[in-house]
């Protein structure tokens, strides 16, 4: 089931998500719907707050980063991302390590904006998967970045929060327009400040 993605300006995107347990209602359906929604929007990650659920859950499928165009060299940062599809429940980033590196990030809740965000290249994370198996794993490169970005969502943090005050001021009008629904998107969205009657 494809769900609407909530847009920048929605209060839920600034809230810290709550932990869930194995009895969480319709969790399997929710996870399936999150993957459907993410694929429909051509994303590589989606967190529950983005579909209006304030819980500590996100899904990732980083396979697109592993795709190599004919004649292109494989990107070493994308090593091991083929078939990298995972569910993270109640995750905790235990450690972040290394020298920060910049990468132009985007977000399904903030369409058409990409900005360079500095993040550490290595992480250690503990989490439960969809079968409630506990994991403690280390990731680096793009995998670490995608996980950090989605983890931010369940902490109530957006990638724009990592930008300098000047960069935020320069983006203010675009972000206001997104909140109002004055933006063209090819997937279902819910805009917090959209005037009634406008779609």
C-alpha positions in Angstrom: 0.0 0.0 0.0 1.5 3.4 -1.0 1.2 6.0 1.7 1.5 9.8 1.4 4.9 11.2 2.5 4.6 14.1 4.9 6.3 17.3 3.7 8.8 19.7 5.4 7.0 21.8 8.0 4.9 18.9 9.4 5.4 18.9 13.2 5.9 15.1 13.3 9.2 15.5 11.4 10.6 17.4 14.4 9.4 14.8 17.0 11.5 12.0 18.5 10.0 8.7 17.6 8.9 6.2 20.3 10.2 2.7 20.7 7.8 -0.1 19.7 7.5 -3.8 20.8 6.7 -7.0 19.1 2.9 -6.5 19.6 2.9 -3.3 17.5 -0.3 -3.5 15.5 0.0 -4.4 11.8 3.8 -4.0 11.8 4.4 -6.4 8.9 1.9 -4.5 6.8 3.4 -1.1 7.8 6.9 -2.3 6.8 5.7 -3.6 3.5 3.8 -0.3 2.8 7.0 1.7 3.7 9.0 -0.2 1.1 6.2 0.2 -1.5 6.0 4.0 -0.7 9.8 4.3 -0.9 10.1 2.5 -4.2 7.2 4.5 -5.7 9.1 7.7 -4.8 12.5 6.4 -6.0 14.0 6.7 -2.5 16.8 4.6 -0.9 15.4 5.0 2.7 12.2 5.9 4.5 11.6 6.5 8.1 8.2 6.1 9.9 7.8 9.8 10.8 7.8 10.5 7.0 4.6 8.5 6.7 3.1 10.2 9.8 4.0 7.5 12.4 6.1 8.8 15.3 8.0 5.5 16.0 11.6 4.3 15.8 11.5 2.4 12.6 13.1 2.9 9.2 13.7 0.9 6.0 16.5 1.2 3.5 17.3 -0.3 0.1 20.7 1.0 -1.0 20.9 -1.2 -4.1 20.6 1.8 -6.6 24.0 3.1 -5.3 25.6 -0.2 -6.5 24.3 0.2 -10.1 27.0 1.0 -12.5 26.4 2.6 -15.9 28.1 1.0 -18.9 31.6 2.3 -19.2 31.7 3.7 -15.6 34.0 2.6 -12.9 32.3 1.1 -9.8 32.3 3.5 -6.8 34.3 2.1 -3.9 31.9 3.8 -1.5 29.1 1.6 -2.8 30.9 -1.7 -2.0 28.5 -4.3 -0.7 25.4 -2.4 -1.5 24.0 -4.8 -4.1 20.8 -6.2 -2.5 21.3 -4.1 0.6 17.7 -4.0 1.9 17.1 -3.8 5.6 14.5 -2.9 8.3 15.7 -1.1 11.4 13.5 -1.2 14.5 14.4 0.6 17.7 17.9 1.3 16.4 20.7 3.0 18.4 23.8 4.4 16.7 26.4 3.4 19.3 29.4 5.0 17.6 30.3 7.3 14.7 33.9 7.4 13.7 36.4 8.9 11.1 36.9 12.2 9.4 33.6 13.9 8.3 32.9 13.8 4.5 30.5 15.9 2.5 27.8 14.4 0.2 24.8 16.1 -1.5 21.8 14.6 0.4 18.2 14.9 -0.6 15.0 13.8 1.2 11.6 12.6 0.1 10.0 15.0 2.6 12.0 17.9 1.1 11.7 17.4 -2.7 14.0 19.0 -5.2 16.5 20.2 -2.6 20.0 18.6 -2.4 22.7 20.1 -0.1 26.1 18.9 1.0 25.9 17.4 4.5 29.0 16.5 6.6 28.8 13.1 8.3 31.3 10.6 9.8 32.1 7.7 7.4 31.8 4.8 9.9 29.0 3.8 12.3 28.2 1.0 14.7 24.5 0.5 15.2 22.3 -1.9 17.2 18.7 -2.7 16.1 16.0 -5.3 15.7 15.0 -6.5 12.3 11.4 -7.3 11.1 11.7 -10.8 12.7 12.8 -9.2 16.0 16.3 -10.6 15.7 18.8 -8.4 17.5 21.8 -7.1 15.5 24.9 -5.1 16.3 26.7 -4.1 13.0 29.2 -1.7 11.6 28.8 0.2 8.3 30.7 2.7 6.3 30.5 4.7 3.1 27.0 5.2 1.5 25.4 2.5 3.8 26.5 4.5 6.9 25.3 7.8 5.4 21.8 6.4 4.4 21.4 4.9 7.9 22.5 8.2 9.6 20.1 10.2 7.5 17.1 7.9 8.3 18.2 7.7 12.0 18.1 11.5 12.1 14.4 11.2 11.1 13.5 9.1 14.1 15.4 11.7 16.3 13.3 14.5 14.9 16.2 15.9 12.8 16.2 16.8 9.1 19.2 17.0 6.8 18.5 20.8 6.5 19.2 21.0 10.3 22.9 20.2 9.5 23.2 23.2 7.2 24.8 26.6 8.1 22.5 29.5 9.1 23.4 31.2 5.8 22.5 28.2 3.7 19.2 27.8 5.6 18.3 31.5 4.9 19.0 30.9 1.2 16.7 27.9 1.2 13.9 29.5 3.3 11.6 30.4 0.4 11.9 27.0 -1.3 11.2 25.3 2.1 8.2 27.5 2.7 6.8 26.6 -0.8 7.3 22.9 0.0 5.3 23.2 3.2 2.5 25.0 1.3 2.5 22.4 -1.4 3.8 24.7 -4.1 6.1 22.0 -5.5 5.8 19.5 -8.3 6.2 15.9 -7.1 5.5 12.6 -8.8 4.5 10.8 -5.6 1.8 11.2 -3.0 2.5 13.9 -0.4 0.8 15.5 2.6 1.6 19.2 3.0 1.2 20.9 6.4 0.3 24.4 5.1 -1.5 23.6 1.9 -4.6 25.7 1.3 -7.9 23.7 1.3 -9.1 22.7 -2.1 -5.6 22.7 -3.5 -4.0 19.4 -4.6 
